[in-house]
Amino acid sequence: MQMLTGIDQSDYSKLEKGRRYYTFEQCRKIAIALNTSMDYLAGLTDVKEPYPRKSANQ
């Protein structure tokens, strides 16, 4: 996941364990890496497919 998002492994571990909150940018990078939406990651929708994007790097 570190290679896909650029998030340090120890920081990502803290995020997974709930010891740290996601920043907007971290959430955005994870959504792009997992090809989903930030709404899906936040539990605001059951639709896993991402919204249309201009490019994968945005």
Secondary structure, DSSP 8 states (H G I E B T S, - for coil): -HHHH---HHHHHHHHTTSS---HHHHHHHHHHTTS-HHHHTTS-S--S----S-TT-
